[in-house]
């Protein structure tokens, strides 16, 4: 009886492309799911979980992304200066005006693997406000 072989992608077989996504009017979570899938390469038949086989993604109009419900005032972003009492909290409303790229980058990175592969995949993401 002949067994099927599991497909494993080789570095020489990786074909990277570029995709541009317009974020105007799209809900943040739905945008992040689409971007993470493309970055990871889940939309390709050659998907291999342990390799970076996805395309590069450029997100334009990052400042025009929306959220549903009361998250505009309730969703918070945390940063710390490293000094005692140096924690800063910003809600979505402030953060989307101040740094819209960070909002999208944080949402997408939460949907990717943690570790070396996730960091390598995130280098393929470009965000333009």
N, CA, C and O atoms as a GROMACS GRO file, in nm:
protein
  516
    1UNK      N    1   0.084  -0.118   0.000
    1UNK     CA    2   0.000   0.000   0.000
    1UNK      C    3   0.089   0.125   0.000
    1UNK      O    4   0.179   0.138   0.082
    2UNK      N    5   0.062   0.217  -0.093
    2UNK     CA    6   0.141   0.338  -0.105
    2UNK      C    7   0.084   0.447  -0.014
    2UNK      O    8  -0.036   0.471  -0.012
    3UNK      N    9   0.172   0.512   0.061
    3UNK     CA   10   0.128   0.617   0.152
    3UNK      C   11   0.146   0.754   0.087
    3UNK      O   12   0.233   0.774   0.003
    4UNK      N   13   0.062   0.847   0.127
    4UNK     CA   14   0.075   0.984   0.080
    4UNK      C   15   0.192   1.051   0.151
    4UNK      O   16   0.218   1.024   0.268
    5UNK      N   17   0.260   1.136   0.080
    5UNK     CA   18   0.371   1.210   0.139
    5UNK      C   19   0.321   1.345   0.189
    5UNK      O   20   0.240   1.410   0.124
    6UNK      N   21   0.370   1.386   0.305
    6UNK     CA   22   0.337   1.517   0.358
    6UNK      C   23   0.420   1.622   0.286
    6UNK      O   24   0.542   1.606   0.272
    7UNK      N   25   0.355   1.729   0.240
    7UNK     CA   26   0.426   1.834   0.169
    7UNK      C   27   0.500   1.922   0.268
    7UNK      O   28   0.441   1.970   0.365
    8UNK      N   29   0.628   1.944   0.245
    8UNK     CA   30   0.708   2.036   0.325
    8UNK      C   31   0.772   2.138   0.232
    8UNK      O   32   0.839   2.102   0.135
    9UNK      N   33   0.752   2.264   0.262
    9UNK     CA   34   0.804   2.372   0.180
    9UNK      C   35   0.954   2.388   0.203
    9UNK      O   36   1.000   2.383   0.316
   10UNK      N   37   1.029   2.408   0.095
   10UNK     CA   38   1.173   2.434   0.105
   10UNK      C   39   1.197   2.583   0.086
   10UNK      O   40   1.115   2.652   0.026
   11UNK      N   41   1.309   2.632   0.137
   11UNK     CA   42   1.341   2.774   0.120
   11UNK      C   43   1.349   2.813  -0.027
   11UNK      O   44   1.312   2.924  -0.064
   12UNK      N   45   1.395   2.722  -0.110
   12UNK     CA   46   1.407   2.752  -0.253
   12UNK      C   47   1.271   2.760  -0.323
   12UNK      O   48   1.260   2.818  -0.431
   13UNK      N   49   1.167   2.703  -0.262
   13UNK     CA   50   1.032   2.704  -0.322
   13UNK      C   51   0.947   2.823  -0.280
   13UNK      O   52   0.838   2.842  -0.333
   14UNK      N   53   0.996   2.904  -0.186
   14UNK     CA   54   0.916   3.016  -0.135
   14UNK      C   55   0.905   3.124  -0.242
   14UNK      O   56   1.006   3.171  -0.295
   15UNK      N   57   0.782   3.163  -0.272
   15UNK     CA   58   0.756   3.272  -0.365
   15UNK      C   59   0.680   3.380  -0.289
   15UNK      O   60   0.564   3.362  -0.253
   16UNK      N   61   0.747   3.492  -0.265
   16UNK     CA   62   0.685   3.600  -0.190
   16UNK      C   63   0.628   3.704  -0.285
   16UNK      O   64   0.688   3.736  -0.388
   17UNK      N   65   0.512   3.754  -0.250
   17UNK     CA   66   0.448   3.860  -0.328
   17UNK      C   67   0.421   3.980  -0.238
   17UNK      O   68   0.458   3.980  -0.121
   18UNK      N   69   0.357   4.080  -0.293
   18UNK     CA   70   0.319   4.200  -0.218
   18UNK      C   71   0.170   4.219  -0.230
   18UNK      O   72   0.113   4.203  -0.339
   19UNK      N   73   0.105   4.254  -0.120
   19UNK     CA   74  -0.037   4.283  -0.124
   19UNK      C   75  -0.062   4.414  -0.050
   19UNK      O   76  -0.001   4.440   0.054
   20UNK      N   77  -0.151   4.495  -0.104
   20UNK     CA   78  -0.189   4.622  -0.043
   20UNK      C   79  -0.334   4.611   0.002
   20UNK      O   80  -0.420   4.569  -0.075
   21UNK      N   81  -0.359   4.649   0.128
   21UNK     CA   82  -0.494   4.643   0.184
   21UNK      C   83  -0.532   4.782   0.231
   21UNK      O   84  -0.458   4.846   0.305
   22UNK      N   85  -0.649   4.829   0.188
   22UNK     CA   86  -0.702   4.958   0.232
   22UNK      C   87  -0.787   4.935   0.356
   22UNK      O   88  -0.886   4.862   0.352
   23UNK      N   89  -0.749   4.999   0.468
   23UNK     CA   90  -0.815   4.977   0.596
   23UNK      C   91  -0.933   5.071   0.620
   23UNK      O   92  -0.995   5.066   0.726
   24UNK      N   93  -0.965   5.154   0.524
   24UNK     CA   94  -1.070   5.255   0.543
   24UNK      C   95  -1.205   5.190   0.569
   24UNK      O   96  -1.258   5.118   0.484
   25UNK      N   97  -1.261   5.216   0.687
   25UNK     CA   98  -1.393   5.166   0.723
   25UNK      C   99  -1.400   5.021   0.766
   25UNK      O  100  -1.509   4.972   0.796
   26UNK      N  101  -1.287   4.949   0.769
   26UNK     CA  102  -1.287   4.808   0.809
   26UNK      C  103  -1.271   4.800   0.960
   26UNK      O  104  -1.197   4.878   1.020
   27UNK      N  105  -1.340   4.704   1.023
   27UNK     CA  106  -1.330   4.683   1.167
   27UNK      C  107  -1.191   4.626   1.198
   27UNK      O  108  -1.140   4.542   1.124
   28UNK      N  109  -1.130   4.673   1.306
   28UNK     CA  110  -0.992   4.639   1.342
   28UNK      C  111  -0.966   4.489   1.347
   28UNK      O  112  -0.869   4.442   1.287
   29UNK      N  113  -1.049   4.414   1.416
   29UNK     CA  114  -1.028   4.269   1.430
   29UNK      C  115  -1.039   4.195   1.298
   29UNK      O  116  -0.962   4.103   1.272
   30UNK      N  117  -1.134   4.235   1.215
   30UNK     CA  118  -1.151   4.170   1.085
   30UNK      C  119  -1.033   4.199   0.993
   30UNK      O  120  -0.989   4.112   0.917
   31UNK      N  121  -0.981   4.321   1.001
   31UNK     CA  122  -0.862   4.357   0.924
   31UNK      C  123  -0.742   4.275   0.970
   31UNK      O  124  -0.666   4.224   0.888
   32UNK      N  125  -0.726   4.262   1.102
   32UNK     CA  126  -0.612   4.189   1.158
   32UNK      C  127  -0.614   4.042   1.118
   32UNK      O  128  -0.508   3.984   1.092
   33UNK      N  129  -0.732   3.981   1.112
   33UNK     CA  130  -0.744   3.840   1.071
   33UNK      C  131  -0.699   3.824   0.926
   33UNK      O  132  -0.626   3.730   0.894
   34UNK      N  133  -0.742   3.914   0.839
   34UNK     CA  134  -0.704   3.907   0.697
   34UNK      C  135  -0.554   3.924   0.681
   34UNK      O  136  -0.489   3.847   0.610
   35UNK      N  137  -0.498   4.027   0.747
   35UNK     CA  138  -0.355   4.057   0.735
   35UNK      C  139  -0.271   3.942   0.791
   35UNK      O  140  -0.173   3.901   0.729
   36UNK      N  141  -0.308   3.890   0.908
   36UNK     CA  142  -0.232   3.781   0.970
   36UNK      C  143  -0.233   3.656   0.882
   36UNK      O  144  -0.131   3.588   0.872
   37UNK      N  145  -0.345   3.626   0.820
   37UNK     CA  146  -0.353   3.510   0.732
   37UNK      C  147  -0.263   3.522   0.610
   37UNK      O  148  -0.199   3.426   0.570
   38UNK      N  149  -0.259   3.642   0.552
   38UNK     CA  150  -0.175   3.665   0.434
   38UNK      C  151  -0.027   3.662   0.474
   38UNK      O  152   0.055   3.601   0.404
   39UNK      N  153   0.008   3.726   0.586
   39UNK     CA  154   0.146   3.726   0.633
   39UNK      C  155   0.196   3.585   0.662
   39UNK      O  156   0.310   3.551   0.632
   40UNK      N  157   0.110   3.505   0.718
   40UNK     CA  158   0.146   3.367   0.756
   40UNK      C  159   0.152   3.275   0.635
   40UNK      O  160   0.222   3.174   0.637
   41UNK      N  161   0.078   3.309   0.528
   41UNK     CA  162   0.076   3.227   0.408
   41UNK      C  163  -0.036   3.126   0.406
   41UNK      O  164  -0.032   3.028   0.331
   42UNK      N  165  -0.138   3.148   0.490
   42UNK     CA  166  -0.250   3.053   0.499
   42UNK      C  167  -0.336   3.054   0.374
   42UNK      O  168  -0.413   2.960   0.352
   43UNK      N  169  -0.324   3.156   0.291
   43UNK     CA  170  -0.403   3.163   0.169
   43UNK      C  171  -0.335   3.091   0.052
   43UNK      O  172  -0.386   3.094  -0.060
   44UNK      N  173  -0.222   3.027   0.076
   44UNK     CA  174  -0.149   2.956  -0.029
   44UNK      C  175  -0.159   2.805  -0.007
   44UNK      O  176  -0.172   2.759   0.107
   45UNK      N  177  -0.154   2.730  -0.115
   45UNK     CA  178  -0.159   2.584  -0.103
   45UNK      C  179  -0.027   2.529  -0.050
   45UNK      O  180  -0.021   2.414  -0.006
   46UNK      N  181   0.078   2.609  -0.052
   46UNK     CA  182   0.209   2.566  -0.004
   46UNK      C  183   0.232   2.600   0.142
   46UNK      O  184   0.347   2.604   0.187
   47UNK      N  185   0.126   2.626   0.219
   47UNK     CA  186   0.140   2.666   0.360
   47UNK      C  187   0.212   2.557   0.440
   47UNK      O  188   0.175   2.440   0.436
   48UNK      N  189   0.315   2.600   0.511
   48UNK     CA  190   0.387   2.513   0.603
   48UNK      C  191   0.399   2.588   0.735
   48UNK      O  192   0.450   2.700   0.736
   49UNK      N  193   0.353   2.530   0.848
   49UNK     CA  194   0.344   2.605   0.973
   49UNK      C  195   0.476   2.656   1.029
   49UNK      O  196   0.478   2.757   1.098
   50UNK      N  197   0.587   2.589   1.000
   50UNK     CA  198   0.714   2.626   1.063
   50UNK      C  199   0.800   2.717   0.976
   50UNK      O  200   0.917   2.740   1.008
   51UNK      N  201   0.745   2.769   0.864
   51UNK     CA  202   0.823   2.856   0.776
   51UNK      C  203   0.747   2.983   0.742
   51UNK      O  204   0.624   2.988   0.746
   52UNK      N  205   0.824   3.086   0.709
   52UNK     CA  206   0.766   3.214   0.668
   52UNK      C  207   0.745   3.210   0.516
   52UNK      O  208   0.833   3.248   0.439
   53UNK      N  209   0.627   3.164   0.475
   53UNK     CA  210   0.598   3.152   0.333
   53UNK      C  211   0.494   3.251   0.285
   53UNK      O  212   0.446   3.239   0.172
   54UNK      N  213   0.458   3.348   0.368
   54UNK     CA  214   0.353   3.443   0.333
   54UNK      C  215   0.404   3.560   0.252
   54UNK      O  216   0.524   3.577   0.232
   55UNK      N  217   0.310   3.642   0.206
   55UNK     CA  218   0.342   3.760   0.128
   55UNK      C  219   0.367   3.879   0.219
   55UNK      O  220   0.333   3.876   0.338
   56UNK      N  221   0.428   3.984   0.163
   56UNK     CA  222   0.442   4.111   0.233
   56UNK      C  223   0.310   4.186   0.221
   56UNK      O  224   0.245   4.181   0.116
   57UNK      N  225   0.271   4.255   0.327
   57UNK     CA  226   0.144   4.328   0.328
   57UNK      C  227   0.170   4.473   0.362
   57UNK      O  228   0.244   4.504   0.455
   58UNK      N  229   0.110   4.563   0.285
   58UNK     CA  230   0.111   4.705   0.314
   58UNK      C  231  -0.032   4.748   0.344
   58UNK      O  232  -0.121   4.730   0.261
   59UNK      N  233  -0.054   4.804   0.462
   59UNK     CA  234  -0.186   4.852   0.502
   59UNK      C  235  -0.186   5.003   0.485
   59UNK      O  236  -0.103   5.073   0.544
   60UNK      N  237  -0.280   5.054   0.405
   60UNK     CA  238  -0.292   5.199   0.386
   60UNK      C  239  -0.418   5.249   0.457
   60UNK      O  240  -0.508   5.171   0.485
   61UNK      N  241  -0.423   5.377   0.484
   61UNK     CA  242  -0.534   5.442   0.557
   61UNK      C  243  -0.555   5.378   0.694
   61UNK      O  244  -0.668   5.347   0.732
   62UNK      N  245  -0.446   5.358   0.768
   62UNK     CA  246  -0.453   5.292   0.898
   62UNK      C  247  -0.534   5.374   0.999
   62UNK      O  248  -0.597   5.317   1.088
   63UNK      N  249  -0.535   5.505   0.985
   63UNK     CA  250  -0.608   5.590   1.078
   63UNK      C  251  -0.759   5.583   1.060
   63UNK      O  252  -0.833   5.631   1.146
   64UNK      N  253  -0.806   5.523   0.951
   64UNK     CA  254  -0.949   5.516   0.923
   64UNK      C  255  -1.012   5.384   0.966
   64UNK      O  256  -1.127   5.357   0.933
   65UNK      N  257  -0.937   5.302   1.041
   65UNK     CA  258  -0.991   5.175   1.088
   65UNK      C  259  -1.091   5.202   1.201
   65UNK      O  260  -1.077   5.300   1.274
   66UNK      N  261  -1.193   5.115   1.215
   66UNK     CA  262  -1.297   5.137   1.315
   66UNK      C  263  -1.302   5.020   1.413
   66UNK      O  264  -1.241   4.915   1.391
   67UNK      N  265  -1.375   5.040   1.522
   67UNK     CA  266  -1.405   4.933   1.616
   67UNK      C  267  -1.555   4.936   1.643
   67UNK      O  268  -1.621   5.037   1.618
   68UNK      N  269  -1.609   4.826   1.693
   68UNK     CA  270  -1.753   4.817   1.717
   68UNK      C  271  -1.783   4.841   1.864
   68UNK      O  272  -1.695   4.832   1.950
   69UNK      N  273  -1.908   4.870   1.892
   69UNK     CA  274  -1.953   4.885   2.030
   69UNK      C  275  -1.891   5.005   2.100
   69UNK      O  276  -1.870   5.110   2.039
   70UNK      N  277  -1.861   4.988   2.229
   70UNK     CA  278  -1.806   5.096   2.310
   70UNK      C  279  -1.654   5.089   2.321
   70UNK      O  280  -1.595   5.151   2.410
   71UNK      N  281  -1.591   5.013   2.231
   71UNK     CA  282  -1.446   4.994   2.241
   71UNK      C  283  -1.367   5.122   2.211
   71UNK      O  284  -1.251   5.132   2.251
   72UNK      N  285  -1.428   5.216   2.144
   72UNK     CA  286  -1.356   5.339   2.113
   72UNK      C  287  -1.310   5.411   2.240
   72UNK      O  288  -1.202   5.469   2.243
   73UNK      N  289  -1.392   5.406   2.343
   73UNK     CA  290  -1.355   5.467   2.470
   73UNK      C  291  -1.306   5.363   2.572
   73UNK      O  292  -1.232   5.398   2.664
   74UNK      N  293  -1.346   5.238   2.556
   74UNK     CA  294  -1.314   5.136   2.656
   74UNK      C  295  -1.188   5.056   2.631
   74UNK      O  296  -1.127   5.008   2.726
   75UNK      N  297  -1.146   5.041   2.506
   75UNK     CA  298  -1.027   4.960   2.474
   75UNK      C  299  -0.902   5.040   2.508
   75UNK      O  300  -0.886   5.153   2.462
   76UNK      N  301  -0.813   4.982   2.590
   76UNK     CA  302  -0.695   5.056   2.635
   76UNK      C  303  -0.566   4.993   2.583
   76UNK      O  304  -0.559   4.872   2.560
   77UNK      N  305  -0.466   5.077   2.566
   77UNK     CA  306  -0.332   5.036   2.525
   77UNK      C  307  -0.236   5.080   2.634
   77UNK      O  308  -0.242   5.193   2.682
   78UNK      N  309  -0.148   4.988   2.674
   78UNK     CA  310  -0.060   5.008   2.788
   78UNK      C  311   0.085   5.020   2.742
   78UNK      O  312   0.129   4.946   2.655
   79UNK      N  313   0.158   5.113   2.802
   79UNK     CA  314   0.303   5.120   2.783
   79UNK      C  315   0.366   5.165   2.915
   79UNK      O  316   0.299   5.223   3.000
   80UNK      N  317   0.494   5.136   2.930
   80UNK     CA  318   0.564   5.170   3.054
   80UNK      C  319   0.699   5.230   3.019
   80UNK      O  320   0.768   5.181   2.930
   81UNK      N  321   0.736   5.337   3.090
   81UNK     CA  322   0.862   5.407   3.062
   81UNK      C  323   0.982   5.336   3.121
   81UNK      O  324   1.095   5.362   3.080
   82UNK      N  325   0.960   5.246   3.216
   82UNK     CA  326   1.071   5.178   3.283
   82UNK      C  327   1.101   5.239   3.418
   82UNK      O  328   1.178   5.182   3.496
   83UNK      N  329   1.043   5.353   3.447
   83UNK     CA  330   1.062   5.418   3.576
   83UNK      C  331   0.945   5.385   3.668
   83UNK      O  332   0.836   5.352   3.620
   84UNK      N  333   0.966   5.393   3.801
   84UNK     CA  334   0.854   5.367   3.893
   84UNK      C  335   0.738   5.463   3.866
   84UNK      O  336   0.758   5.584   3.854
   85UNK      N  337   0.620   5.409   3.858
   85UNK     CA  338   0.502   5.491   3.831
   85UNK      C  339   0.495   5.540   3.688
   85UNK      O  340   0.420   5.633   3.658
   86UNK      N  341   0.572   5.480   3.599
   86UNK     CA  342   0.580   5.529   3.462
   86UNK      C  343   0.488   5.459   3.365
   86UNK      O  344   0.516   5.454   3.245
   87UNK      N  345   0.377   5.405   3.415
   87UNK     CA  346   0.285   5.338   3.323
   87UNK      C  347   0.190   5.439   3.260
   87UNK      O  348   0.146   5.534   3.324
   88UNK      N  349   0.160   5.417   3.132
   88UNK     CA  350   0.073   5.506   3.057
   88UNK      C  351  -0.038   5.424   2.996
   88UNK      O  352  -0.013   5.318   2.938
   89UNK      N  353  -0.159   5.472   3.007
   89UNK     CA  354  -0.275   5.406   2.949
   89UNK      C  355  -0.341   5.502   2.851
   89UNK      O  356  -0.368   5.618   2.884
   90UNK      N  357  -0.367   5.454   2.730
   90UNK     CA  358  -0.436   5.533   2.630
   90UNK      C  359  -0.555   5.451   2.580
   90UNK      O  360  -0.544   5.330   2.562
   91UNK      N  361  -0.668   5.518   2.557
   91UNK     CA  362  -0.781   5.446   2.498
   91UNK      C  363  -0.769   5.449   2.345
   91UNK      O  364  -0.685   5.520   2.290
   92UNK      N  365  -0.852   5.372   2.278
   92UNK     CA  366  -0.844   5.357   2.133
   92UNK      C  367  -0.860   5.492   2.063
   92UNK      O  368  -0.792   5.520   1.965
   93UNK      N  369  -0.950   5.573   2.114
   93UNK     CA  370  -0.980   5.703   2.053
   93UNK      C  371  -0.854   5.790   2.044
   93UNK      O  372  -0.830   5.854   1.941
   94UNK      N  373  -0.775   5.792   2.150
   94UNK     CA  374  -0.651   5.871   2.153
   94UNK      C  375  -0.542   5.803   2.069
   94UNK      O  376  -0.470   5.869   1.994
   95UNK      N  377  -0.533   5.671   2.082
   95UNK     CA  378  -0.424   5.598   2.018
   95UNK      C  379  -0.435   5.598   1.865
   95UNK      O  380  -0.333   5.602   1.797
   96UNK      N  381  -0.557   5.594   1.812
   96UNK     CA  382  -0.574   5.592   1.666
   96UNK      C  383  -0.533   5.726   1.605
   96UNK      O  384  -0.493   5.731   1.488
   97UNK      N  385  -0.542   5.834   1.682
   97UNK     CA  386  -0.496   5.965   1.634
   97UNK      C  387  -0.345   5.980   1.653
   97UNK      O  388  -0.276   6.035   1.568
   98UNK      N  389  -0.295   5.930   1.766
   98UNK     CA  390  -0.154   5.945   1.801
   98UNK      C  391  -0.064   5.850   1.721
   98UNK      O  392   0.038   5.894   1.666
   99UNK      N  393  -0.100   5.723   1.714
   99UNK     CA  394  -0.016   5.623   1.648
   99UNK      C  395  -0.102   5.510   1.591
   99UNK      O  396  -0.110   5.403   1.651
  100UNK      N  397  -0.166   5.532   1.476
  100UNK     CA  398  -0.254   5.430   1.420
  100UNK      C  399  -0.180   5.302   1.379
  100UNK      O  400  -0.240   5.194   1.378
  101UNK      N  401  -0.052   5.313   1.347
  101UNK     CA  402   0.025   5.194   1.308
  101UNK      C  403   0.039   5.098   1.425
  101UNK      O  404   0.035   4.976   1.406
  102UNK      N  405   0.055   5.150   1.546
  102UNK     CA  406   0.071   5.063   1.663
  102UNK      C  407  -0.057   4.984   1.692
  102UNK      O  408  -0.050   4.869   1.734
  103UNK      N  409  -0.172   5.046   1.669
  103UNK     CA  410  -0.300   4.979   1.693
  103UNK      C  411  -0.311   4.856   1.603
  103UNK      O  412  -0.345   4.747   1.651
  104UNK      N  413  -0.283   4.872   1.476
  104UNK     CA  414  -0.293   4.759   1.382
  104UNK      C  415  -0.182   4.658   1.406
  104UNK      O  416  -0.206   4.537   1.404
  105UNK      N  417  -0.060   4.706   1.430
  105UNK     CA  418   0.054   4.616   1.454
  105UNK      C  419   0.029   4.526   1.576
  105UNK      O  420   0.059   4.407   1.572
  106UNK      N  421  -0.026   4.583   1.683
  106UNK     CA  422  -0.053   4.506   1.805
  106UNK      C  423  -0.164   4.404   1.782
  106UNK      O  424  -0.156   4.292   1.832
  107UNK      N  425  -0.266   4.441   1.705
  107UNK     CA  426  -0.375   4.347   1.676
  107UNK      C  427  -0.327   4.231   1.590
  107UNK      O  428  -0.367   4.116   1.613
  108UNK      N  429  -0.242   4.259   1.492
  108UNK     CA  430  -0.192   4.154   1.403
  108UNK      C  431  -0.093   4.064   1.476
  108UNK      O  432  -0.098   3.942   1.461
  109UNK      N  433  -0.003   4.122   1.554
  109UNK     CA  434   0.099   4.041   1.622
  109UNK      C  435   0.037   3.946   1.724
  109UNK      O  436   0.094   3.840   1.751
  110UNK      N  437  -0.077   3.982   1.779
  110UNK     CA  438  -0.146   3.892   1.872
  110UNK      C  439  -0.203   3.769   1.803
  110UNK      O  440  -0.236   3.671   1.870
  111UNK      N  441  -0.214   3.772   1.671
  111UNK     CA  442  -0.269   3.660   1.595
  111UNK      C  443  -0.162   3.575   1.527
  111UNK      O  444  -0.193   3.480   1.456
  112UNK      N  445  -0.036   3.610   1.550
  112UNK     CA  446   0.075   3.536   1.490
  112UNK      C  447   0.148   3.455   1.596
  112UNK      O  448   0.130   3.478   1.715
  113UNK      N  449   0.231   3.358   1.554
  113UNK     CA  450   0.306   3.280   1.653
  113UNK      C  451   0.401   3.368   1.733
  113UNK      O  452   0.453   3.467   1.682
  114UNK      N  453   0.422   3.332   1.858
  114UNK     CA  454   0.514   3.407   1.943
  114UNK      C  455   0.653   3.346   1.924
  114UNK      O  456   0.666   3.224   1.908
  115UNK      N  457   0.756   3.428   1.925
  115UNK     CA  458   0.892   3.377   1.911
  115UNK      C  459   0.958   3.424   1.783
  115UNK      O  460   0.917   3.524   1.724
  116UNK      N  461   1.061   3.352   1.741
  116UNK     CA  462   1.145   3.392   1.628
  116UNK      C  463   1.066   3.400   1.497
  116UNK      O  464   1.083   3.494   1.420
  117UNK      N  465   0.981   3.302   1.472
  117UNK     CA  466   0.903   3.300   1.348
  117UNK      C  467   0.805   3.417   1.344
  117UNK      O  468   0.790   3.480   1.239
  118UNK      N  469   0.738   3.445   1.455
  118UNK     CA  470   0.644   3.556   1.460
  118UNK      C  471   0.710   3.690   1.434
  118UNK      O  472   0.655   3.775   1.365
  119UNK      N  473   0.830   3.708   1.491
  119UNK     CA  474   0.904   3.833   1.468
  119UNK      C  475   0.947   3.845   1.322
  119UNK      O  476   0.943   3.954   1.265
  120UNK      N  477   0.988   3.735   1.262
  120UNK     CA  478   1.028   3.737   1.121
  120UNK      C  479   0.909   3.769   1.031
  120UNK      O  480   0.923   3.843   0.934
  121UNK      N  481   0.793   3.714   1.064
  121UNK     CA  482   0.672   3.740   0.986
  121UNK      C  483   0.630   3.886   0.998
  121UNK      O  484   0.588   3.947   0.900
  122UNK      N  485   0.641   3.943   1.118
  122UNK     CA  486   0.600   4.083   1.140
  122UNK      C  487   0.686   4.182   1.062
  122UNK      O  488   0.642   4.293   1.035
  123UNK      N  489   0.808   4.142   1.024
  123UNK     CA  490   0.893   4.231   0.944
  123UNK      C  491   0.837   4.252   0.804
  123UNK      O  492   0.877   4.345   0.734
  124UNK      N  493   0.745   4.166   0.762
  124UNK     CA  494   0.683   4.178   0.630
  124UNK      C  495   0.560   4.268   0.630
  124UNK      O  496   0.493   4.282   0.528
  125UNK      N  497   0.530   4.331   0.744
  125UNK     CA  498   0.413   4.418   0.755
  125UNK      C  499   0.456   4.564   0.753
  125UNK      O  500   0.541   4.606   0.831
  126UNK      N  501   0.397   4.641   0.661
  126UNK     CA  502   0.421   4.785   0.652
  126UNK      C  503   0.286   4.855   0.669
  126UNK      O  504   0.188   4.817   0.605
  127UNK      N  505   0.284   4.957   0.754
  127UNK     CA  506   0.158   5.028   0.781
  127UNK      C  507   0.178   5.176   0.752
  127UNK      O  508   0.272   5.239   0.801
  128UNK      N  509   0.087   5.231   0.671
  128UNK     CA  510   0.092   5.374   0.637
  128UNK      C  511  -0.038   5.439   0.682
  128UNK      O  512  -0.147   5.393   0.649
  129UNK      N  513  -0.024   5.546   0.757
  129UNK     CA  514  -0.141   5.616   0.808
  129UNK      C  515  -0.202   5.696   0.697
  129UNK      O  516  -0.303   5.764   0.717
   0.00000   0.00000   0.00000
